[in-house]
């Protein structure tokens, strides 16, 4: 019972003060406790978002530069795999395309962007040996 009386007594003077302090006129100013849309917790969230976007942009640029550098290193005789999963050996390098030999005497022309990755010589030798072993097992 004492708590309710105390709460009512404390609330009464606060409402009287705000009514007395409120300006009377046509252009009433907003209350001092009101916050704008970008005030308070929105500023740190926006800063975090901007920093995150900057890091993502920088990361994408680095990744694109590494990919372009790898494509420029591909030379005649390199074994590659395309985005479609076709394996082959580069028979000729042109300005924007590669001539890719996918089977003996079967050469296709692909865009440089269509190359997914160059296969290192060690891996290429392993896949060739595995293919030879499969052929030998089929013959037996």
N, C-alpha and C positions, 0 to 999 in steps of 0.2 A: 504494500500500500504506500509506503514511503517513497518508493521509486517512481511511481506514477505521478505523485505530487511534485517531486523534484523535476521530472521531465517537463511537466506543464509549466512550471515556474521558469525553467531555463528557456523554453521555447517562446514564451510571451515577450520578453525584452528583445529578442532577436528580430521578431517580426515588426516590432515598433520601430527599431533602428533603421531597417531597410526602407520602411515607408517614409520616414522622416528624411533620409538621405537621398531619396530618389528625386532627380531634378524634375521640375514641372515645366513643360514646354512641348513644342511640336517636335523638335529633333532630340529625342531622348537617346542617350548613349547606352551601349550595351553594358550589362553588369560586369564588374571587374573579374569575376570568377569564370566567365565564359571563355572558351578556347576556340580558336579558328580551326579550319580544316587541316592546315599544315602545322599546327602547333602541337606541342606535347610529344606523344610517342610516334607521330608520323615522320618526323625529321630523321631519326636514326634508321627507321625502316627504309626510307627512300635512299639514304646514303649507302646502306648495305646493298640495296638493289643495284645502284649505280656502280659500285665497286665490283660487284659480282659480274655485271654485264661487261665491264672493262676487262676483267680477267678472262672471261669466256671469249671475247673478241680477240684478245692477244693470243690465246691458246689456239684458236682456229687459224689465225694467220701463220703461226709457227708450223702447225701441222700441214697446211697447204704448201708452205715453202719447202718442207722436208719431202713431201710427195713430189713436187715439181723437180726437186734436185735428184730424187731417185729415178724419175722418168728420164731425165737428161743423161743419167749415167748408163742407161740401157744401150748396149751396142749389138752389132751383128754377132750372132752365135749365142747370145744369152737365151736361157730358157725362161719363159714367163707363163703366167696364168692370167686369163682375162677375167673381167667381172662376171662373165657368163659361165666361167669354170672351164674354159677351153685351154688346154696346155699346148704349147708350141715353142718353136725356136725362131728367133728373129732372123730373117734372111736379108732384110734391107731396112734402113732407117731413112725416113723422109722427114720433111719439115713438120707436118702435123700427124703423120700416120706411120705405122709399122707394117712391113710385109711379114706375115707370120706363117711359118711352115708348120702345119698341124699334122701332116702325114707325108710320106715320101711323094714328092712332086705335086702336093696340094698346098697352095699358097693362098692365103687370104689377106686382105688389107684391112687393118683395124685402126681406129682412132687411138691416139696416145692416151687419152683419158679412159679408154676401155681396158687398159692394162691394170690389173689389180696389184700384182707384185711380181718382182723378178725372183726366180728360184735360185738360191745359191748353188754353186757347182757341186758341193758335197751332197746336198739333198737331191739334186738332179741325178747324180750317179747312183744313189740309193734307189730311187724310183725306177731307173733303167734296169738295175740288177733285179729288183723285185719283179718287173715285167718279164725279164728274161727267164726267171725261175718259174713263173706261172706258165710261160709258153712251153718250157721243158716238161713240166708236169702234165700238161695237156697232151703232149706228144707221146708220153709213156702210156 
